[in-house]
Amino acid sequence: MAHVRDIEPGAQRVVLIVVAHADDPTLFVGGTIARWADAGWRVVVVRATDDRWDSVGLSETETIERSALELQQAAHVLRIHRIVDLGMATDSLGDASEVALREQIIREIRRWKPYALVTFDPYAMYGEDNQDHVLVAAATDEAFWTSQFDKHHPEQTAQGLAPHGCFERWYFGRRVIDVTDVVDTTDTLERKVDAALCHDAALRNLVHQLRLQAHTGGWQIPALDTALDGDLRPVVEPLIRGAAQRTGARYGLNAAEEFRIVRFGGLADFLTEHGQPLDRFPDSPT
């Protein structure tokens, strides 16, 4: 049964979040990111793609530039420590090499030495129609354990990037099937909404898609017509706030985000039975 997870003090430890697109961190886990940052964690986001096609009415070059800028703006709102862009073509990872992407994620794990690795849940892909999400989930999940092997990419070790083991894995998704932990995002929901609205290009593209679907079905939604070239908040805010509140209501909270968390490789009972806590946490890179 899922329990409400408190966010412990971070002591400048790193949370590494691996996503496909610029708006993924905010829309999926923005409330939790803000809580991590407030508690003294350093949140690093690895974005696999450049979002080059996630807009309407902009050129490809303009979209790449706007997406990067808007991600930085959202990161400022949520207090994300660093953005790492891998620069792969968006909406094309279905044909990309999982092993090649995994190598880049291993590099970032060894570079940042995170306490927790966060990504899409590869085992909760119900309703997931975005192959970028699917590949990032699979590559990150495998990078968790391959980043610990000295024979995986020894050239990285030669560059000073030693094998590293993440202590926790946090999985999110459109619908997390096996929820283990819930984070109360009541106090950070406003920041999640503000951060989401930073992603103007992507959200206008979403509005455009919704209008196309509605038109095909014989519907008109005046709010979408107004939002496409106007203020996005009247459409975006109720969607984000409503989703967070519905999730929270399932656990007696005003707003929440759900996760499947695996601690110590699934051997948490062994850890507590045989382990001894250290006096201090290992230092994290800057």
C-alpha positions, -999 to +999 in steps of 0.1 A: +000+000+000+013+034-009+024+058+018+030+095+019+067+101+015+083+129+033+112+148+016+142+145+039+169+172+040+191+169+009+224+180+024+233+190-012+230+155-025+219+151-061+186+139-076+192+130-113+160+132-135+162+117-170+134+127-194+127+129-231+113+165-235+116+199-220+081+199-204+084+164-189+100+174-155+074+201-148+043+183-160+051+149-144+070+158-112+072+196-109+057+197-075+082+171-061+111+188-078+102+221-060+100+202-027+134+186-033+150+220-041+134+235-010+148+207+011+184+213+000+187+187-028+204+196-061+181+185-089+198+178-122+177+172-153+189+153-183+168+160-215+173+135-242+158+154-272+158+190-285+120+192-289+126+205-324+090+197-336+070+206-304+055+238-316+030+253-340+037+282-363+075+283-355+104+271-376+124+241-364+153+263-354+130+287-335+114+257-318+148+243-306+158+278-293+124+284-276+122+250-260+157+254-245+149+289-232+116+279-218+131+249-200+156+272-183+128+295-173+108+266-158+140+254-141+144+288-124+108+286-111+114+251-097+150+258-086+165+231-107+203+231-103+214+221-138+200+211-172+220+186-194+209+185-230+217+154-251+204+170-283+187+140-299+160+146-325+126+146-308+098+121-317+125+099-333+138+078-304+118+049-315+145+043-342+174+053-320+199+030-303+189+022-267+225+012-260+239+045-274+214+065-252+222+043-222+259+052-226+251+089-223+230+084-193+257+063-177+281+092-182+257+116-164+252+091-136+289+088-131+294+126-135+267+137-110+268+107-086+231+110-077+215+096-045+183+090-066+177+083-102+143+094-115+126+086-148+095+072-166+084+038-152+092+012-180+068-012-163+038+012-162+034+023-198-004+020-198-016+047-222+019+057-232+019+065-269+052+084-270+081+062-280+106+089-268+093+082-233+095+044-238+131+045-249+143+069-222+126+047-196+143+015-208+177+031-213+177+048-179+164+017-161+193-003-175+218+025-169+210+022-132+229-011-129+253-008-159+267+024-145+282+004-116+302-020-138+338-011-144+337-029-178+309-008-191+326+021-209+360+020-193+369+050-213+347+070-189+367+056-160+399+067-177+384+102-179+378+102-141+342+091-142+342+061-118+314+036-115+285+048-093+256+031-076+223+051-071+206+043-038+170+049-049+151+048-082+119+069-085+096+061-113+067+082-126+043+080-156+010+089-171-004+062-149+018+045-123+003+011-118+022-001-087+024+031-066+046+028-036+050+064-025+031+097-027+046+131-023+024+159-009+027+188-034+001+211-018+026+238-010+044+236-044+014+233-067+014+270-075+050+268-086+043+238-107+016+257-125+039+287-130+067+265-143+043+247-167+032+280-182+069+287-190+066+260-217+046+282-240+056+267-274+049+231-263+016+240-246+003+260-276+011+230-297-010+209-273-039+233-276-036+231-314-037+193-312-068+193-290-085+217-314-078+194-343-092+164-324-123+183-313-130+196-348-128+160-362-153+149-336-177+178-345-169+199-314-158+234-308-142+245-275-141+283-273-115+282-245-091+264-268-097+289-296-089+318-272-059+301-257-042+293-290-032+329-296-039+343-262-035+335-225-028+298-218-035+300-181-073+296-182-068+262-200-035+250-185-040+258-149-072+239-144-057+208-161-026+208-139-044+217-107-072+192-113-048+163-119-028+171-088-059+174-067-075+142-080-043+124-071-041+140-037-077+131-029-069+094-032-046+098-002-064+125+018-041+153+005-049+185-013-025+178-041+001+150-048+023+132-072+027+094-074+058+073-077+071+037-077+102+038-056+129+011-055+153+015-026+187-002-025+180-023-055+149-038-039+168-052-009+158-026+016+150-052+043+186-066+039+199-031+043+181-023+075+189-058+090+226-058+083+236-022+075+250+006+097+244+043+087+275+064+082+281+096+101+279+117+069+269+114+032+295+111+005+304+144-012+285+153-044+301+170-074+293+206-081 
